[in-house]
Amino acid sequence: MPRAVASGKAHKHRSDNPGQNEAGPVGPLRGAGVVNTRPAGSADGLSRRLRRLGAETVALPGQRLRIAPDAALARASLRAAQRGDGLIFVSPAAVRFTWKLLPSLRLPRRLRVCAVGSATAAALRRRGVLAVIQPQGRQDSDGLLAEESLRRLRGQHWALIGAAGGRDALPLALRQRGAKVSSVDVYQRVPPRWTRLHYARLETVPRPLLVVVTSAYALAQLATALPAGLVLMLRAAELIVSSNRLAGLAREHGFTHVHVAESALAADLTLACEHALARHRL
C-alpha cells in the first residue's frame, strides 16, 4: 500500500510525557492517537517515527525492566556461558543489562554470538561485538533458527541471554538440534507504575486510536491492570502487535481489531500503523 505524501506544514510538537502533548506534521497518521507501550528507554525511536507521520503519541510503558534480582548469580552465569560454544541475545535489553553487569566484558573470538533481530545485533556491535549472527529473513527467533550457523549443534553448549518468563520455542528448537542449552537471566520484567496522568492522557488522546504492543507481559498488563473503562477503550482500538503469537494472545484478552507487523522493528511497527489506520478510514 503506497504511503501518503506528507505536506510541509508544521505544527508545534508535544512530548510523550503524561500531561503534555505533541503533534507531528501532516502525514498518513494525521489526527490519530497512538499508544506506545514499549518500556522507557526503548520507546523513543518509535514515537519519533510516529510523530513525523502526523500521529499524537502517548507513552504507556507496559513493563519496567530491572537488573536481575541476583546480580552475583547472573555475573557467574555469564562468565560460565563464555566457556561454551555460543550465546544468543534475545533483545537489545539483554545486551544492555549484560554490559551493566559486566562493564568490561570482552567476548572470546571463538564464541559464536547470535542476535534475535537486527536491533539486538546493532546493540551488540555498539559494544564492540562485530561478528554477529542475525536473521537475514524474519527478524525473530524463527528467522534466527533458519540460519545455517544454527542447524548442526549436536554436543554443543549454548546460552540464551535474556529474562525469566520468555518463550520456550527457541531453547526447545536448539535442544532438538542436539545442543545443551542454559538460560542466563540478566534482567527482569516488573509491572509498570501508571499514574492518574497516564489515565488522563488516554482519555484525551485523539481518535482513531492505535495501540502498539511488542511484549506478552505488556499486553497482559493492558488487559488486566488498567481501570475497566480504559481496558474497554483499548480493546476497541486498532491493536498493532509484532508477531502472530501476540495476535493470538490479544484476541484471548478481548482485543478485536488486531494487526500484525512484520517485526518489532520501529519501521515495521510504523508501517503496520499506517496500514491499520488506512483500513480504519475506508
N, C-alpha and C positions, 0 to 999 in steps of 0.2 A: 504494500500500500504506500503510495508516494506521500511524502511529508508536505505539510502546508508550508508556504514560504513566509518566514517571519518578516514583519514590517520593521521599519527603522524607528517607529515611535517608541519612546522610552517612558517608563513610569518610575516613580520613586520606589526604591526597594525596601522590603520589610525583612526582618530577621526570622529565624526559626524558633527563637526563644518564646516560651509561653507568654502571652500577653502582648506580643509585638507582632507586626505584620510585615510581609514582604511580597510585592507583586513583581513579576518579571515582564519582559517585553511581550508584545502581542505575538502569538505563535500557535501551534497546533494544540497546546494545552490551555489556551487563554480562557480565563474565567473559571477554571476548575480548581478545586482544592485537593491536595494530595497529602495524605498522612504517611510520614516516613517512620517506620518502626525500627529501623536499624539502631544499634546501640551508639551512644555518644562516642565519638572518635572515629567512627566508620560511616557516618550518615552524611557528612558534609558534601562529599563529591556528588552523590545522587541528588541531594537537594539543589545544588547549584545548577545541575543539568536541567532539572525540572523547572526551575525558575526562569532559566534562559528561554524556555519554550512557553512561558506565559502562565505557569501554574503558581498558585499560592500554596506554600508548603507549611506543614505543621509537624514539629518533632514530637513524636510519642514513642520513645525508646521502649521496645518490648522486653528488654532484659538489660541487666548490667553485667559486665564482665569483670571478674576479680582474679587475682593470682591464686593459684592452687592453695587449698586450705593447709596442706602440709608441704610447705616450700622445701624443707630439707629432703623429704622423700622425693619430691619432683626433681630436685637437682641430682640426687643419687641415681634416679631412674634415667635421666637424660645422659649422664656420664656412662651408665651401663649400656644404653642404647647405641652409643657411638662405637661400641665393640662389635656390633652386629654387621649385617650386610647392607641395610638400607633404612632410611627414615622417610615417613610420609607426613607432611604437614597438611592438616585438613583445612586450614583457614589462615588469613592474614593475622588473626588474633593469636593463633598458635605460634606463629613466628614472633610476634611482638612479646608475648609472655615468656617464650623460651629465652630470648636475649635479656629480658628483665630478670630472669632467674640466674642466668649465667652471662653477664655483660661482656666478658672477654672470650666467649665461645668461638672456637675455630674448628669447624668440622673436618675430619680426616678426608683427604682427597680420594681415597679408595672407596669411601662410603657413597652409595647411590642416594641421592636426595630427590624426593618427589614432592610435587605440589598439586593439590586438588584445585586446579584452576589457575588462570593467568594472574589474578590479583595476588594470590598466595606466592606464586613464582616471583612476581615483581618484588614482594616484600622480602623474599629470601635474597634476591640479587642486591637489594639495598643493604643487606647485612654482609655482603661480600661473597655469597654463595652463587657462583656464576654458572656452574654445571648443574642445572635443574631439569629434571624430567617432568614434563607437564602435558596435559591433554592437548592433542592437536585438533581434536574434534569437539565433542561436547565438553563444556567446562564444569565437570563434576566427577564424582568417583567412578562412574561408568566410563567416562571418557578416559580417565587415567588408566583404568584396568585394561583398556583396549591397546595401550602402548606396548610395543614389543618388549621393552625392558622389564615388564611385569608379567610375562607369560610363563617363564620357566623359573620357578622359585623353590623347587624341592630341596629341602635341607637348609634353606637359608633362614636367617633371623632378621625380622623386620619389626620396626616400632612405629606405631601411629601416634603422632604428637597432636594433642587437642584437649578436649574437655570431657568430663564424665557425662554420660547420657547421650552420646552421639549415636549415629546409625550403626547397625551391626552388619550391613551389607558388605562394606569394604573389608573388614577383618575376616568375615566368613569366606569371601571370594579368595583372599590371599591364602587362607588355610586350605581351601580346596585345591589350590595350586601347589600345595606341599610346603608352604612357609610356616615357620613358627612365629607367631605374632604376639607382641605385647603392646599395651596401651600406656602412654605416658601422659597423664593429665597435668597440664601446665597452667590451666586456668579453670574457672568455674563460672557457671551462669547463676545469677541471683535475680530475684524479682525486681522490677523497676520501681522507682519512687515517683509515682504520679501525684500531682497536687491539684488543687482546685483551679489553678491557672491552666493546667493541661486540659481539664474538663471544659473550661470556658472557651478555650481556643477551638476545641472540637465542635462545640455548639454553634460557633460563629463562622467557621471556615466555609468558604463559598461552595456551592453545589453547581454542577455534579461533583460528587466526592469519589476519590480513588484512594485505596489503601494498599501500601506496598509492604509485603511480608517475605522475609527470606529465612525464617527460623521457625521450627515447630514449637520451640519454647515460647517465642514471642506470640505466635498465633494462639496458643493456649491462654496466654495472659490476656490478650484482647477479648477472647471469648468468655473468660471467667472472672477477671479481676476488675473490670470497669463497672460503673453503675449500669443498672439494667437498661435504662433508656439509651445510653451511649452504645451498649452492645447491639441493641436492635438497629440503631442508626448505622453502625459499621457493617452489620450483616446485609443491609440493603444497599451498601456502596458497591462500586466496582473493585473487586479484590484482585491484585496482581501478585502472584507468587512465583518463586524461582524454580519450581520443579513439579512434576506430576504427583510426587508423593505428598507435597504440601497441599496441592489442589484437592487430593482425596481427604486429607485431614480437615481442610477448610470446609468442605461440604458436610463432613461429620459434625462440625461445630455450628452448622446452620447458615454458612455463607452460600449465597445462591448465584451471584454473578462473579464467577471465578475465571481468571485469565492467567495462562502460564507463559512466563517469559522464557527465552532461550537459555538463560543462565542467570546467576546472581550478579553479574557484572552491571555496573551502573548504566552503561549504554543499552544493554538488552532490557533492563527494567524500564528505562525511559521509553524505549520503542514500544514495549508492551502497554505502557500507559497511553501512548498515542493511539494505538490500535483499539484499546478498550474504550477510550473516550470517543473515537470516531464511530464505533458501533453504537455507543450510547446515544449519539446525536443523530443517528439515521432516522 
